[in-house]
Amino acid sequence: QVQLVESGGGLVEAGGSLSLSCAASGSIFSINAMGWYRQVPGKQRELVAGITRGDSLRYADSVKGRFTISRDNAKNTVSLQMNSLKPEDTAVYYCAARRGPGVLVNTAFWDYWGQGTQVTVSS
């Protein structure tokens, strides 16, 4: 089993920045890709960004150029730097990890999830 614990998030004004971090523990050797999803009430959870063990990246079109995902394999952490935040970025952000290769969009292909952290961007 793998445990994922997120930190960061909070309230920020539009145009501001926030950083999220996720620490993995447990059977971390089994993890290939890690990523961040977000969800607002009444909508499906959507992929924000993902990164493989080999540092292949994938971003949602809505965050390209504003968000940066990074991974520290030695520390078993994945981070999401969010700049130029917009009110529509408001959501609960979840850290995710999967054993298989690649960053896949469908949540069904991800094996482990964090508890989520709230990000609120005020206008």
N, C-alpha and C positions, 0 to 999 in steps of 0.2 A: 504494500500500500504506500501511497504518497500523500503527504499532507502539504497543502498550500496555504500560506498565510499572507494576506495582503496588508499593506500599510500605505499611508498617504491618503490622498483625497481630501475633501472638505469643500469649503465655499470660497469662490473667487469671482471677481468681476470679469465681465467680458473683456477679452484682450489679454488677460493675465495668463499665468502659467501654474501648473501643478505637476508633481511627480508622484507616480505610483511605484511601489516596489512589491515584489512577491518572493517569499522565501520558501523553497521546497525542502522537505525532509522525508525520511523514510527510505523507500526503495528507489532512490533517485537515479540509480544506474539504468533503470528501465525507461527513463524519460528520453524522448527524442525532441519533439517540438514543444514549445511553450508559447503562450499567447495571452492576449487580453480580449475579452468580450465586454459588451455593455448591454444593458436592458433598461427600458423605460416601461412603466405600467401599461399593460394592454398590447405590448408589442413583443415580437420575438427577440431573443437574444441574438446580437449581431457581432460578428468578428470585427475587432478594431485593428489589431495588428498581431502578427505571429512571427516567430523566429525558430529556425531549426538548430540542432546541435552544430551544424556546419555553417550557421549564420546566414542561411537563406532567409529573406524577409518577404513579408506580405502585409500590405496595408489596405484598409478600406479606402475607397476613393475620397470619401468625405474627410479623411484626416491626413491624407498625403500632403507633405510639406509642412505640416503643423506638429504632428506627433512623431516621436522616435522611440522605437523599441530597442532594447539592448539586453544582453544576457552575459552573466558571469558564471561560466561553468564551474570554476573553482569554488565559488561561494554558493552555487546552486540558487542563484537569484535571477529574476527577470524584472526589468524596469520599463516604465513607460513615461517618457517626458512629454508633457502636453503643453504646447505653446499656442498663443493666439486663440485661446479658448472662446467658444461661442455658446450662447444659451442652449442651442440644440445639442451640445455635448453633454448636457445634464443627464445623468443616468447612474445606475449602479454598475460599477465596473468589476468584472470577475477575472481572476487569474485562472488559466487552464493549462493542462499538460496532457500530452498524449504519448503513447508508447510507439505508435507507428511513425513512419516518415512523412515529412511534408506538413505544411500548414493548410488544413482543410477547413472549409467554411462551416460545414454542417456540425452542429454541436454534438451530434450522435457519435462522431468520430473522436471526441475528446474523452479521456478516461478519468481525469481528476479535476476537481474544481475547488476554488477557494470560496470563502463565505460572502465575498463581495464587499465593496467599499463605495460609499456614496460620493459622487462628484456633482456639485451644483454650481452652475455658472449664472450669475445674475446679469441682467441687461442694464 
